[in-house]
Amino acid sequence: MNGAGPGALGPLADAPPLPADAPRLLADATDALARTAVRYRACQRFTRHYVASKLRRDPIHHAVLAMAADHPFGGVADIGCGRGQVGIALLEAGGAVAVTGLDWAGRSLDDARRAGAGLAFTAQAQDLATRPAVPDCDTALLIDVLYLLRQDQAVRLLGLAAAAARRRLVVRTLDVDLGLRSKFHLAMEHLGRPFWPHAGAVVDPAPLPVLAAVMEAAGFTVTREPCWQGTPFANVLMTARKTAA
């Protein structure tokens, strides 16, 4: 990774060129996301509408499925999985062989278990802030979770994930250094606390170089790219691959 030292980050990378089979991959991902949405129809009304909207509008789902189509994720730990739709979409798409979802919100985990019935999906209740533990895995996902912890808690959790993941870490977080986009996103997060109690009370995003340094110290090479397409938010996707010995 470019930079003057551990954790140093250059400008955001341009989007990679589309592969020749991009239309097929997009169709496959779209089909997998549609099947994922169907799995939530037995959940409570709010959940099924919330998940359907997230699958349609949030670019993280297509981004993760595209990565897994290129290099399958193997066994996945989805840390802060919420209602589990990212991991379940991976299983529907064949991009993972098994997913363990970790979260503290019991009702969300109940929805995830219901939607993941019949798949290699398990969910475990865990307090990620005070008593985190990450199972051994090939790929660890930390999607929109680190900035909802205190910075010291986020660094500890990311370190545990880096120690547990054999191949790859996929982190989406809020970049505080994107000017008005960051300020708007932070304001929305703070305003939303009363309406999103499952996300906790804290909004404390660690700077990206701090997170990169944790992953690099564990032997990963880190890249980053925007993950806010079609939204006003400051979400950035950090991908870390284990450096060959």
N, C-alpha and C positions, 0 to 999 in steps of 0.2 A: 504494500500500500504506500502511496506517495506521502511524504511528510518528513518533518525534521526529526521526529523521534516517536517513541511509543504513543499511540493514540492520536498522533497528528493526522488531520484529515484535510484533503484538498477540496476543490469544488465538487459539487454534486456531479456524479457521472451522468453522461447522456444515456438515454434509453438505448439498450442494445438493439442491433438491427433485427428485423423480423426474420425468422427462419423461413425456408422455402415452403415448408408445410404448415405455415401459420394459420391459414384458413381451417385446415382439418383440426389442428390443436385447439383453436378457438371454439369450433363446433363441439369437440369432445368435452371441453371444459364447460361450455354452456349447458350441454346435456347433463353433465355430472351435477352442476349447480341446480338444475331443474329437479333432478331426482332427490337432491338433498332437501329442497324446499318441500317436496311431497312428504318426506319423512316427518316433518314438523306439523302436519295437518292434524294429528291427534293431540297436540299440545293445546294449552289454553290459548284463547283468542289472541291476547296480546303477543304471546310468544310467536305464534305462527305468522302474524303480520310483521312483527319486528324482524324475524329471521328472513322472511321473504324479501323485505326491503333491503336488508343488509346484503343479501346475496346478489341483488340486482344492482345496487348502487355503490358498494364499497369495493374499490379496486384491489384490496388485499386478496380477495378470493381468486381472481384470475391470475394475480401475480404469483401466489403460492402454487397454484395448479400448473402454471407454466414452468416454474422451477422444478417441480416434481416430475413433469413430463420429460424434462431434459435429463435429470438425475434423480431417480426415485428416492424417497425419503427413508425407506425402511421402517424401523420401529420409531414411533414419534412420541415425545412427551409434549403435550400442548399445555403450557404453563399459563394459568389465567385464562382457561378455555371458555369461560362464560357458558353460553348455551351449546357450545361444541360444534358449531356449524363448519368451522374451518377444518377440523380434524375429520368430521364426517364427510365433507366434500372430498377430502384427500382419499378416503377409503372408497367412496363412490367412483372416483376417477382412476383408481388403481395406483395412486401415487404413494401409498403407504401400505405396509403389511399389517400394522396394528397401531392403535392410538390410545394413549392414556391421557385423559384430561384431568387437570388439577385446578381447583378453584375453591373459594370459601363459600360461595353462594349456593346453599342447598337446593333452592327451587330451580335455579339455573341448571344445576347438575341433574336434577330429576328430569328436566326437559331433554337434556343431552342424552341421558340413558334411554329415555323413551324413543327418541329419534334414532339412536344408534343401535336399536335392537336388531339382532341378526348380523351385525358387523363386528369386526374385531376391535370393538371400542369399549373401554372401561373408563369410569370416572371416579375420582377420589376427592373427598373433601379435605381441604388443607388451608391453613392460615399462611399465606405466602409472605406476609409481613413479619411475623414474629417467630414462626416455626417452620420455615421452608425446608423441603426435601425434594430432590429431583431424582427419579428413577433412571437407571442406565438406559440409554437410547441411542439410536443412530442420529436422529435430528431432534433438536429442541426448538419449539416455537415459543416466542414471547411476543404476542401480538397485543399492543395497546395495554400493557400491564406495568411496565417499568416506571412510567411517568406518574402512575397512580400510587406509588410508594414513595416514602422518604428516600432521598438519594442514597443514604447509607444502606437502607434495606434493598434498594434496587441493585446496588453494586454487589451486595452479598448474594442475592438471588441469581444474578447473572453469572457470578463466579461458580455457584453450584451447578448451574445449567452447563457452563463450559466444561466443568469437570465430568459431567455425566454424558455429554454428547460425544459420540465417537467420530462423527463426520462433519456435522454442520449445525450452525445456529442461525435462526431466522428471527430477527427482531424488528418490530415496527414500533416507533416511538415518536414523540413530539420533539421537533428540532426547535430549540429556543432562539436560534440565530438566523431566522428568516424574516426579520423585520415585521411589517404589518401582518403578514400571514401568521406568524407566531403569536403576535399580540392578540389577534382575533381568536385563534384557537385556544389560547390560555383563558381568555375571557369567557368563551363558551363553556369550557370545562368547569370553571369556577361557578358560573351561573347554573350549570346543570347538576351540581351536586345534590340539591334537594329532590331532583326528579330521577336521578340515576343512583339510588342508594346502594345498588349492588356493586358499584365501582369504588365505594369507600369515600372517605372525606378528604383525602390528600390529593393535591396536584403539585408535583415537585419534580419536573423533568430534569434528569441529569444531562449535562452537556454531552454531545456525541463523542468528543475525544475521550472523555472519561470512560464511557461504555466500550469504545474501541480498544482502549488500553487493557481493560479486563480480559477481553477476548484474545487479544494478541498475546498477553502474558500466558494464556493457556495453550498457545500453539496454533492459533487460527489466523488466517489472512482475511481481512475485513474489507468489504466494499459497501457502498451505499448508493441509493438512488431515490428519487421522489416516489411517494406512494399516496398521492392526493388527487389523482386525476378526477376531474369533474366535481371536486369539492373545494371549499375555501380553506381547508385545514393545512397544518404544517407537518403532516405525517411523512416520515422518512423510513425506508426499508433498509436495514443493515443486514447483510448476508456474510456469514463467517464460515469459511471452509478450513478444515484441519490441514495444516501445512504438512506436506510430505516430509518424512524424516530423512 
